[in-house]
Amino acid sequence: MSGTSTMRHKKKIEGLPPVANKPPGKTYTGKLLFLVRTLLDMQMGSVYRHLRPWLEKRSGELLEAGCGAQPYRYLVPVGCRYTGLDSEEAEANFDYRLPDTIYYGGERFPFEDRSFDSLFHTEVLEHIYLADQFLVECCRVLKPAGTMFFTVPFQARYHYIPHDFFRYTPAALERMLIEAGFSQIEIRPRGSDITVAANKCISVFYRWLRSGLTGAVAGILLLPIALTVLVIGWLSLRLTIGSYDDCLGYTVIAKKPEVCVNNSKPSERPSV
């Protein structure tokens, strides 16, 4: 991307913090709006679909790295002790700061080795410039045999500008995780090329609705088509229809081995 293009993006978002992915809240209105968003935003909906059954089985100490506004904390079981972690930059980049989140400088996690039974982060890794260091820290704070769950986008718009750096393939994710000290790596695609096409169409439709009177009129006239496309997208997601080499993103589950090599320094990580 050229310097001129980057400056254009900066001018476009100057003074406007990105919208946070917020939890549903306790009101019926909040829960309804959250449900509607998970249906209309297939990126978020596909993350929710994979994350919910995993979170509901957690116990012991649980860390959410890059927790943001903690949109999925309400899924954590009562007996599981949740800790939220986020970068100090979150306060500057987002219009909130949660009192029960630990904010840190963005390098070494402020926890002792082997502190957590499980750990998760959703759509975070693409915003971490030193992603290999981040994954090493995730492994360090997990207990032996601890589990990490995370999601990354693959076909997704440039977002949270300018803090959006990467899109990962399964090959890159597997290599990075092995180098960070993880094993038993499972990588699942979220959606197919049909899901991606449907999600892009819904995004264009949504942009039209917000673009003024002409766009709103066009959006209303095309509403039946948009709803049909949305149904097709969700069917492709649930019925495994289409090519999964071109998906919305990936869901990853990896374990820290019971017996670990010392991976506190990048030079000591095993190669593949």
N, C-alpha and C positions, 0 to 999 in steps of 0.2 A: 504494500500500500504506500502510495506516495505521501510526502509530507503535507502537500496541499489537501489531499483527501482526509488525512488524519485531522488536520486543523478544522476542516469542514465539519467532521463529526463532533469535535470538541465544542465548536460554536453552537451546534445544534442542541447539545445537552447541557450547556453551561447554565448553572444555577438550578438544574432540575435533577434531584437525586433519583436513582432508579427505584421503581416500585418494588417493595418487598413482597416476597411470597409469605403471606401471613396465615396463621392458623384459623380454623373456622370459628373459634369463640364458642360461647355457651348459649347464645340466642338462636332461635329458630331461623332468623334472617341470615345470620352469619353462617350457619350450617348449610342453608340452602344455597347461598352464594358460593360457598366453597365447593359444594357438589356440582353446581353449574360450571364452575371453572374447570374442575377435573374432567368434565364431559367435553367442553369446548376446546380446552388446551390439551391436546393429546400427548404432548411432551410431558406435562405435569401428570396427566391421568395415567400414563404408562409407568411413570416413576412410582406413583401411589399404589398402583396395582401390584408391583413387585415388592415394594417396601413394607406394606401393611402386614402380610403374613409373616415376614421375617421379624419385624419389630414385636409383634404380639407374642413371640416365643422367647423373648429376651428375659434374662434374670441376672442378678448380681449388679456389677458396676458397668454402666453404659456411657460412652462418650459420643457426642455428636460434634464433629470437627467442621468448622465453617457453618455454624448452626443458624446464622441469620436471625430471623424472627421466630425460629423454632416451629415451623408450620406443621411438623409431624409429631411433635412431642406428646400430643394427646393420645397417640396410639401406643405409647410405652406402658407396659403393664404396671400395676400399682406396686408390686414387690420389686421392681427394677429401679435402681438408683441412677437417675439421669444427671449428666453434667454437660453443659453447653460450652463450646469453645469457639471464639471468633477472633479475627484480627483487629488490632486497634484501628485500622483504616475503615472498618465497618461504620464507626461513628461518623466519619467524615463523608463516606460514600452513600450512606443510607440515613433516612430520617427517623432513626430510633436508636436506643441503647437499652438493652434489657438488663435489669438489676441482677438477675440470677445467671448471667453469662460471664465466663472468665475471658477477658480480652488480653491478647498477648502481642508481642512484637512481630510475629510472623515467621520466626525461625524455629527455635527449640520449644516444644510444647512445655508449659509450666507444670509438668507432672513427673513423678518418679517413674523409673522403669517398672513395667509389669503392674500397672495400676488398674487396668480395665479388663473385664471379661469379654466385652465386645465394643465395636466402634462402627460408626457409619457417617457417611457424608453424601449428599445428593446434589448433583450438578455443581460441584465445587472445584474439581481438579482442573478444569479448563481455565479457571481464574487464578491458578497458582503457577507463577512463572518458574519457580524452582520446585517442580512437581516431584522429582525424585527425592529431594530432601524431605518433602512433606510426607511421602509414603514411608520413608525410613523412620520418621517420627511416629507415624501411626503404628508401625511394627514395634517400635521400642516400648511404647506405653501399654501395649497389649500384653496380657498374661500368656504364658505358653499354652498353646491350643486355643487361644482366643480367636475370634472371628471378626473380619471386617466386611461390611457391605457398603458398596457405593455405586452411584450411577454417573454416567457422563453422556453428554449429547453427541451426536454424530452429524445428522442433518439438522442444523439449528442456525437461526439468524445470529448475526453479530450483536451481542447484547452486553449490558453493563459496561458500556464503552467508557474508557479505554481499558478496562480490566478483564478482557476476554482474549486469551492467548492461543488456545490449542483446540484441535479436534483429534481424538485418538482412535486408532484402529485396534482390533483385538490383538494383533501381533505386538503392537507397541505396549499395550496394557500388560500383557503376559510377561514380556521381557522386563518392564519396569518393576513389576511386582516381585519377580524372582530376584532381581538385583537388590530390592529393598528387604528381602528376607522372608517373603511369603511363599506358601506352598498350597496344594489342593485348590488351584485356581479354577473357578467356574465363570465363564463369560457368556451372557445371554443377550441376544439382540432384543430391542424393544420396537416391535413393529416391522414393517416391510416397505418396499418402494411404493406400494399402494397406500399405506398409512402415511408416508411422507407426503405424497402428492395430495392426499386429502387434507392433511394438516396445513400445507402451504396454501391451498385454496381457501380454507377457513381463515387463515391469517390475512389474505388479500381482502376477503369479504369484510372482516373486522376493520381493516384499515379504511375501506370505502365508507363504512358507517360513521367513522370519525373524521372524514375528510371534508365535511361541509354538506350543504343542502343537496347538491347534485349526487355526491357519493352516497348519502343517506337514502335518497330516493332509489338509486340503482340497487343498493343493498336490500331494501325492502322488496323491490320487484323480484330480486333473485333469491329471496329467502327460501322458497321451496327447494331450489337447486342446492343451496348451501346445506340445508338439513339433510338432503339425500346424500350429499358428499360426506357429511359427518357420519351418517349411519354406515356408509361403505367403509370409511376409515376405521371405525370401531370393530366392524366385522372382520376386517383384515387383521386387526390386532389380536382379536380373540380366537379366530379360526385358523391362524397361521397361513394366510393367503398372501402370495407374492414372494419377491426375492428379499431375503434377509441380509444380503450383502449391502443393501442400501436402506438403512433403518433410521428411526428417530434417534436412537442412542443405544447404550449398552448398560446392562446391570452386571455387576461383578461381586462375587463372594470369594474371599480368600482367607486362609488360616495362617496363623503364626505357628510354626512347628513347635512340638513339645521340647525339642532340643534345638537351640538356635546357635548359629554362628554370630559373632560380634559384628553387628552391622551399624555401629554408631558412627563410623567414618566411611565416606563414599569409596575410598581406596580399598577397603576391606570387603566390599560386597562381591559375591560370586558373579562371574560372567556366564553368559549363555552362548 
